[in-house]
């Protein structure tokens, strides 16, 4: 199952935390800021920014309907179209509320 990457999560103290900030405590417990489901942290590698991902076996009842767990079909089509025309397109590494899903920008 494909989950959308999240760049924000609640840490073990229920504080909203960016993925870049989470690199200082990669083994902390993280939860989704929208649904409360457990998330795993993926640290930064050579070409990929740090991010959070839902744990499939730890979804809450609200987690089954979370925007990161079930990205809308329209959004998935947009992502594929953008990647076809701009393979280096990456999600914007800033958090803000947007109910339709993620925002994609080209990084240089």
C-alpha positions in Angstrom: 0.0 0.0 0.0 1.3 3.4 -0.9 1.2 6.2 1.7 1.9 9.8 1.1 5.1 11.1 2.8 4.5 13.4 5.8 7.0 16.0 6.8 5.3 16.8 10.1 4.4 14.6 13.1 3.7 14.7 16.8 6.7 13.6 18.9 6.6 11.7 22.2 5.7 14.9 24.0 2.8 15.7 21.7 4.7 18.6 20.1 4.4 19.2 16.4 7.8 18.3 14.9 9.3 18.8 11.4 11.1 15.8 9.8 14.4 17.7 9.7 14.1 18.5 13.4 13.3 14.8 14.2 16.8 13.8 13.0 18.1 14.8 16.4 15.8 12.2 18.0 15.3 9.5 15.3 14.1 6.8 17.7 11.4 8.9 19.4 7.8 7.8 19.1 6.0 9.7 16.4 2.3 10.0 15.6 0.4 11.6 12.7 -0.7 15.1 13.5 -4.0 14.5 11.6 -5.2 11.1 12.8 -2.9 10.1 15.7 -1.7 6.8 14.1 1.9 5.7 14.8 4.5 6.7 12.2 8.0 5.7 11.4 10.8 8.1 10.8 12.9 7.9 7.7 16.2 9.8 8.1 17.8 11.9 5.4 20.0 10.1 2.9 22.1 11.3 0.1 19.3 12.3 -2.2 16.2 12.1 -0.1 14.9 14.5 2.6 13.8 13.1 6.0 10.1 12.1 6.2 7.5 10.2 8.3 5.3 7.3 7.1 2.3 5.6 8.7 2.8 2.1 10.0 0.3 -0.1 8.3 -0.3 -2.4 11.2 -0.8 0.5 13.7 -3.6 2.6 12.0 -6.2 4.0 14.3 -9.9 4.1 13.3 -9.3 7.7 12.1 -6.1 6.7 10.4 -7.9 4.6 7.9 -9.3 7.8 6.5 -6.3 10.0 6.9 -5.2 12.1 3.9 -1.7 10.6 4.1 -3.0 7.0 4.2 -5.6 7.4 1.4 -4.4 10.1 -1.0 -7.2 10.9 -3.4 -7.1 9.3 -6.8 -7.0 12.8 -8.4 -4.0 13.7 -6.3 -2.2 10.5 -7.3 -2.8 11.2 -11.0 -1.4 14.7 -10.5 1.7 13.4 -8.9 2.3 10.9 -11.7 1.7 13.5 -14.3 4.1 16.0 -12.7 6.8 13.2 -12.3 6.4 12.3 -16.0 7.1 15.8 -17.1 9.4 16.8 -14.3 11.1 13.8 -12.8 13.0 15.9 -10.2 9.8 17.3 -8.7 9.7 17.0 -4.9 7.2 17.8 -2.3 7.5 21.2 -0.7 9.4 20.8 2.6 7.2 23.3 4.5 4.0 22.5 6.3 0.8 24.3 5.9 -2.8 23.2 5.9 -4.2 22.2 2.5 -7.1 19.7 2.5 -6.5 18.6 -1.1 -3.1 16.9 -0.4 0.5 17.7 -1.1 2.0 20.5 -3.1 4.8 19.7 -5.6 7.6 22.0 -6.6 10.7 21.6 -8.7 13.9 21.9 -6.7 17.1 23.0 -8.2 
